[in-house]
Amino acid sequence: HNFLKYVLEEHADAVSKNFPYFLERCIITVVNATIRLIEFSKPTVHEAHLSQWSSPRMKSSSPKSLSGDMNIKDRMNTVWDSLRLMRGLPSDAVCVIADQLGRGVYSLVVVSHTQSISMSQEQWYMIFSILSATTSACLGRPPVWRTVAYLVENDLINDMNFTPCRHLLLRFFQGVF
C-alpha cells in the first residue's frame, strides 16, 4: 500500500508520462486488492463456528484466514485508503483503462452488497467519483451504467448514495464526460 501511495499520490503525473503502462497496472492492482479485502472482510464459516463453540486454546490453533491478522475494521479502512489513491489521477491514465476500472468498481459494489457491507456517504461519493472519471472514455461507460442498474435493480439506492448517483446521472444526461 505504501509503495502504491508513493506512486499514485506523489508521482502520478511523472509516472503517467514516462511509464504509462506501470501506472495502469498500479491502478488495477489497487482496485483488485480492494475487492479482495472486501471479500475477506467477513469471517469464514469455520471462523464463526470456532468463535461460537470452541475453547480459547482451539481458537488459537485454528488456521489463519486469508486476510491475516487484520480485524474487519482495519481491513475496511485499508480498502478506503486504497480507493482514495484514485483521486486526482491523470485523465489520460484513466481513459486507457476505463473499462477495467469500471468493471472493478462494479465488482466492488456487488461484493460489498453480497457481503452486507454498508458504506458511508463519503465512501459513496468516492465510488461515484471514480465512476464519473471512468465515463470519460466510451469503453468505460457500459460498466458504469451496469453499476447504476445493479443498484437500482437490487433496491440499493438509499439516503447515503442517492445524491452522488443523481450527480452521475445528471452528468450523463447533460453530456458532460
N, C-alpha and C positions, 0 to 999 in steps of 0.2 A: 504494500500500500504506500509506503513512504517513497519508494522509487517512482511509482506512478504519479504520486502527488508532486514530486520534484519535476517530472517531465511535463505533466498536464497543467500545473499551475504556474510554474516559474519559467518554463522554456517552450511552451506550446507553439508560439509563433516561429521561433528558430527551428524547432524540430519539424514543424509543418513545411517550412521552405526547403530544408536540407534533407530531411528524412521522412517524407510524407507516409510511406508505407509503414514505417515504425510507429508513427503517431496513430495511424488507423488501427494497428494491432493493439496498441495500448488502450485505445477507446473500447474496442471489442473485448479485451481482457477484463476491463472494469465492469462492463455490462454482464459478461458471463459469470464473473466471480460474484457479483451482486445477486444474480439469480440463484447460484449455488448456495450462498449463505442463507438466503431466504428459505430455500428448500430444506435446509438442515436446521432451521430455527425451532422447529417443533421437536420435542423428544420422540424418539422412536418408540414403537410398541414395547420393545424389550426394555428400554429405559423406564418407561412409565410403569410397566409391570414390576420391575425391580424396586422402584421407589415406593410402590404401594405395599408390597408384600415381603420384601427381603430385609434381612438384618443389615446393619451398617457394614459389617465385615463383607457380606456378599456384594454389596453395592461397590465397595472399593475394588473388588476383583472383577467387576463386570467389564466387558470390552468397551473401549473408548468409542464414542460416536465419531462420525466423520468430521464433526465440527470442532473437535479438540476440547480444550478446557474452557472456552469462552461460554459465558451464560447467554441466554437468549437476548437480553437487553444489550450486552456488548456486541453480539453479532449484528443486531439490527442497527446499532449506532455505526458500526463499520460499514454496513450497507449504505446508509445515507451519507456518510462521509465520502464513500467512494463515488456515489452519484453526484455529489457536489462538485467533484472534479470535472464534470462535463460542462459546467457553466463557463462561458467565456471561451469556448473552443473556436478556433478559426472556422468560418463558414465553409471555406473550401475543403477542409478536412471532413466536416460533417457531410457535405454533399456527396463525396465519393463513397461513403459507407452508409448513406441514409437508409437504404433498405435493411441492412443488417442491424443498424441502431434501432430502427422502428420495430423490427421483429424482436429484438432483445427487450425493448421496453414493453411490448405486448406480452412476451413471456413473463416478464417481471410482474405485470398486473395480474395475469392469470395465476401465477404461482402464489402471489400474495392473497388472492381471493381463495384459492383452494386450501391454503394453509391458515385461513381465517386470521390474517394479519391486518389490523386496521392501520390506516395511515392518517397522519395529521394533515391539516390544511396546507402547511408549509411543504410537506412531502408531496402532496398532490400538485401543488404549484411547480415543484421541481420536475415531477413526472411530465406534466403538460408543457413545461418549458422545453424539455428535451424533445417531446413530440412535435412541438412547434418548430424547433430548429430542424427536425427531420423532414418537415414538409417543404423545406427549401429546395429539395430535389424531387423531381417527378417520381423516381423509384421509391422514395421514402413515404409517399402519401398513402398507398394502399395499406401498409401495416398500421399507420396512424388511424385511419378510418376503421380498420378492423378492431383496434383497441377501443375506440369510442363505441363501436357497435357491440363489443363484448360487454362494456359497462352498461349500456342501455338494455341489452337482451337479458342480462342477469340481474337487472334492477339494482345496480350498484351506484347509480348517481345519487348522491346524498348532499347534505349541507357542507361537508368537507371538500367535495370535489366539483360541485355544481359550477361555481364561478370560474375556476380555471378551464373546465370543459367548455363552458359557454364562450370564453375568450378565444379558445382554439377554433371553435365552430364559426364564430364571427369573423375571425381572420380568413377562414376558408371562404365564407360567403362573400367577403369583400375582395377576395383575390389577393390578399397580402401574403406573399410567400417569401 
